[in-house]
């Protein structure tokens, strides 16, 4: 039986429609499949990548924090080139330090503690360092005689810290028994005699303040002549670059010396250590040096940590009397 030609042409649109639908479905399926594969791939990637964090190369990997540290550490950024250079310079010994003979001494250093006499705990803390120091005691302070007696019983050398007029006086306070430029020679000698009588174990003296007084040669002669009569040495604290103290002492034939470094003009441990290093370098270079500091809490703490180690730096701590001539 033959199919009518009219039916053949009527079925063609239906066939084309079906083919179009199939192709469309295939395209949609491929697109959906590609999307699902893409999503699955990018969802897994963060889990596969390891977590990266910055590790400070200055901190050893196995180092642990002390148990007492409870606060979180600050974020440490990698040091710049200059900071790395500075860190390297601080951690590596200098050529001069490499050449130090640990078993011997290449220089002597005397440390004078000025302004003693107001506190016994300060004296005990300094004595506990167990190194040679020299206490310079201001006459008339609250426990001056107690500090002098304590020092003598602990074999600590003592000096008289003679108060002298500064350029800022009277705006800058001076002890009532201080030596003034306006005083006569007899009055000056009388006051210095009183200082010596108050501290019979003292072996020398240095000036407390005195930026004005020490510039007057005639006044220094009046004061130092009394030291000579009592066989005491004199250390010029050099509170003025124009001080006549050392020159007058040498002319009078008094054993004497001058201060090289002030350790604690700033109350910061880093500054004090820097000044102490300067004194150490001078002692090595010149054979000896004299440093002056004060019984401030920061100074005492810094000296307690640093002074016992000076022998390893080629420096011997000595009483200041051994550096006078």
C-alpha positions in Angstrom: 0.0 0.0 0.0 1.5 3.4 -1.0 1.6 6.3 1.3 -0.1 9.4 0.0 2.2 12.2 -1.0 0.4 14.7 1.2 1.2 12.8 4.5 4.9 12.7 3.6 5.2 16.5 3.6 3.0 16.9 6.7 5.4 14.8 8.9 8.6 16.8 8.1 8.1 19.7 10.6 7.5 17.2 13.4 10.8 15.4 12.6 12.8 18.6 12.5 11.2 19.7 15.8 12.2 16.5 17.5 15.8 16.8 16.2 16.0 20.4 17.5 14.8 19.4 20.9 17.3 16.6 21.2 20.2 18.9 20.1 19.0 21.6 22.6 18.9 19.0 25.4 22.3 17.8 24.6 23.7 21.4 24.7 22.0 22.1 28.0 23.2 18.9 29.5 26.8 19.6 28.4 26.6 23.1 29.8 25.2 21.9 33.2 27.8 19.2 33.3 30.7 21.6 32.7 29.3 23.9 35.4 29.1 21.2 37.9 32.6 20.0 37.2 33.9 23.6 37.5 32.2 24.1 40.8 33.4 20.8 42.2 37.0 21.6 41.2 37.1 25.0 42.8 35.4 23.9 45.9 38.1 21.3 46.6 41.2 23.6 45.9 41.2 25.6 49.1 41.2 22.3 51.1 44.2 21.1 49.1 46.4 24.2 49.5 48.4 24.3 52.7 48.0 27.3 55.0 50.9 29.6 54.7 52.1 31.9 57.5 55.2 34.2 58.0 57.9 32.8 60.2 60.3 35.3 61.7 63.8 34.0 60.9 65.1 35.6 64.0 63.1 33.2 66.2 64.2 29.6 66.3 61.5 27.2 65.2 61.5 25.1 68.4 61.6 28.1 70.7 58.7 28.2 73.2 57.3 31.1 75.1 57.8 31.3 78.9 54.8 30.2 80.9 54.5 33.6 82.4 53.7 35.2 79.0 49.9 35.3 78.5 49.4 38.3 76.2 49.5 37.6 72.5 52.7 38.4 70.7 52.7 41.4 68.3 52.9 40.7 64.6 56.5 40.8 63.5 57.3 41.9 60.0 60.4 40.9 58.1 63.2 43.3 58.8 64.4 45.7 56.1 67.9 45.5 54.7 69.2 48.1 57.1 67.6 46.4 60.1 69.1 43.1 59.2 72.5 44.8 59.0 72.1 46.4 62.4 70.9 43.1 63.9 73.9 41.4 62.4 76.3 44.0 63.8 74.8 43.7 67.2 74.9 39.9 67.3 78.5 39.5 65.9 81.4 40.6 68.1 83.6 43.3 66.8 87.2 42.7 65.8 88.5 44.3 69.0 86.2 42.1 71.0 87.3 38.9 69.2 90.9 39.7 70.3 90.1 40.1 74.0 92.0 37.5 76.2 89.3 36.3 78.5 91.7 35.0 81.1 93.5 38.3 81.5 92.8 42.0 81.9 93.8 44.7 79.4 92.5 47.7 81.4 91.3 48.9 84.8 88.0 50.6 85.4 86.9 52.4 88.6 83.2 53.2 89.1 82.3 55.9 91.6 78.7 55.9 93.0 77.9 59.6 93.7 75.2 61.0 96.0 75.3 58.2 98.5 74.0 58.8 102.0 70.2 59.0 101.6 69.3 55.3 101.6 70.6 52.1 103.1 68.7 49.8 100.6 70.7 51.5 97.8 74.0 50.8 99.6 73.0 47.1 100.3 72.0 46.6 96.6 75.2 48.0 95.3 77.3 45.9 97.8 75.4 42.8 96.7 77.0 43.1 93.2 80.2 41.8 94.8 82.6 43.9 92.7 84.9 46.7 93.7 83.1 50.1 93.8 83.7 53.4 95.5 80.9 55.2 97.4 81.0 59.0 97.4 78.9 60.2 100.3 77.3 63.7 100.6 77.9 65.0 104.1 74.6 65.7 105.9 72.3 63.4 104.1 69.8 61.4 106.2 71.8 58.2 106.7 75.2 59.4 105.5 77.1 58.0 108.5 75.2 54.7 108.4 76.2 54.3 104.8 79.8 55.1 105.6 79.8 52.6 108.5 78.2 49.9 106.3 80.7 50.5 103.5 83.6 50.2 105.9 82.3 46.9 107.3 82.0 45.6 103.8 85.4 46.7 102.6 83.9 49.3 100.2 86.1 52.3 99.5 84.4 55.7 100.5 85.0 59.3 99.4 83.5 62.6 100.5 81.2 64.1 97.9 81.8 67.7 98.6 78.9 70.0 97.6 80.0 73.0 95.5 78.2 75.9 94.0 76.8 75.3 90.5 76.1 77.9 87.8 72.4 77.5 88.3 72.6 78.3 92.1 70.4 79.4 93.9 67.7 78.3 91.4 69.4 74.8 91.5 69.4 73.6 95.1 72.6 73.1 97.0 73.1 71.5 100.4 73.2 74.0 103.3 76.8 73.0 104.0 77.9 73.5 100.3 81.0 75.5 99.3 80.2 78.9 97.8 82.3 81.2 95.7 81.4 84.1 98.1 82.9 82.3 101.1 86.3 83.3 102.5 89.3 80.9 102.5 88.9 80.3 106.3 85.2 79.5 105.9 85.9 77.1 103.1 88.7 75.3 105.0 86.4 75.0 108.1 83.7 73.3 106.1 86.0 70.9 104.4 87.5 70.0 107.8 84.0 69.3 109.0 83.4 66.9 106.1 86.6 65.0 106.9 85.6 64.7 110.6 82.2 63.3 109.7 83.7 60.5 107.5 87.0 59.4 109.2 87.3 56.3 106.9 87.1 58.3 103.7 90.3 58.1 101.6 89.5 60.9 99.1 87.0 63.4 97.8 85.3 64.6 94.6 83.0 67.5 93.8 79.2 67.3 93.9 78.0 69.7 91.2 80.4 72.7 91.3 80.3 73.9 87.7 80.8 77.4 89.1 83.0 76.8 92.1 85.5 74.5 90.3 86.3 77.2 87.8 87.7 79.5 90.5 91.3 78.4 91.1 91.7 80.4 94.4 88.6 78.7 95.9 89.8 75.3 94.8 93.2 75.9 96.4 91.4 76.7 99.8 89.4 73.5 99.6 92.1 71.1 98.4 94.8 72.3 100.8 92.7 70.7 103.5 92.6 67.4 101.6 96.4 67.5 101.3 96.9 68.0 105.0 94.8 64.9 105.7 96.4 62.8 103.0 93.2 62.5 100.9 93.2 62.3 97.1 90.9 64.3 94.8 88.9 63.2 91.8 87.7 66.0 89.5 84.1 65.2 88.5 84.5 67.6 85.6 81.1 69.2 85.8 82.6 72.2 83.9 85.0 71.9 81.0 86.8 74.9 82.6 87.3 73.2 85.9 90.6 74.0 87.7 90.3 71.0 90.0 92.8 68.6 88.5 95.3 71.4 87.7 95.2 72.7 91.3 95.5 69.2 92.8 98.5 68.4 90.7 100.1 71.8 91.6 99.6 71.1 95.3 101.1 67.6 95.0 97.8 65.8 95.8 97.1 62.4 94.4 94.4 63.0 91.8 92.6 62.0 88.6 89.6 63.1 86.6 86.3 61.5 85.6 86.1 60.1 82.0 82.5 59.1 81.6 79.2 59.8 83.3 77.1 56.6 83.0 73.6 57.6 83.8 72.7 61.1 82.6 69.7 59.4 81.1 67.8 56.8 83.2 67.5 54.2 80.5 69.2 50.8 80.7 70.3 51.0 77.0 71.9 54.4 77.5 73.7 53.3 80.6 75.1 50.2 78.9 76.2 52.4 76.0 78.1 54.7 78.4 79.6 51.7 80.2 80.8 50.3 76.9 82.5 53.6 76.3 84.2 53.5 79.6 85.4 49.9 78.8 86.8 51.0 75.5 88.7 53.8 77.2 90.1 51.5 79.9 91.3 49.1 77.2 92.8 51.9 75.1 94.4 53.9 77.8 95.0 51.3 80.5 92.5 52.8 82.9 89.3 54.9 83.1 87.0 56.4 85.7 83.2 56.4 85.5 80.7 58.1 87.7 77.0 57.2 88.2 74.3 57.5 90.8 72.2 55.1 93.0 69.1 55.3 90.8 67.0 52.1 90.6 67.6 51.7 86.8 71.4 52.3 87.3 71.6 49.7 90.1 69.7 47.1 88.1 71.8 47.7 85.0 75.1 47.5 86.9 74.0 44.4 88.7 73.5 42.6 85.4 76.6 44.1 83.6 79.4 44.5 86.0 80.1 40.9 86.9 80.7 40.2 83.1 83.3 42.9 82.6 86.2 40.6 83.4 85.3 38.6 80.3 85.6 41.8 78.3 89.2 42.4 79.4 88.5 44.9 82.1 89.3 44.7 85.8 87.1 46.7 88.2 89.2 48.5 90.9 88.7 51.1 93.7 89.3 54.6 92.3 92.2 55.2 94.7 94.3 52.8 92.7 94.0 55.1 89.6 95.2 58.3 91.3 98.7 59.6 90.9 
